């Protein structure tokens, strides 16, 4: 009901929503790329040298953990929430 009202008032469509999502993701990636690019700039002064950076295991872990949490959240949601209520074999927790 509310989705229909929002669509009627603002004129949102699924295509426009997908375009907005894609533009948001591209904007975040572009912002991150610009911030990293400044650090990785080519040295221009005669006394500057290239620097090699290797992240520690803590930095790698904090990068991987949000993805792992998302996978766990989706797996638990699929297992315990009635995502496909018409399919009894896909939702055995409900049948018990």
C-alpha angles and dihedrals in degrees: 000000000000093000090056091050092050090047091051095047101042101023095236117169130181089254092054091046091052091049090050091050093049092048090050093052092046090050093052092047092047092049091050091047092052091050092050094043093061091056093047095048119141111262109250103177120084092238095048119100134189114269125208118212123196115182119232122242090259091059092047090049094051088051095050099039098072089054091048091049089052092052091049091048092051092046093050092044091051091048101045107023121075096247092149103024094168091059108074095181090056093051107042093158090069093049094055 
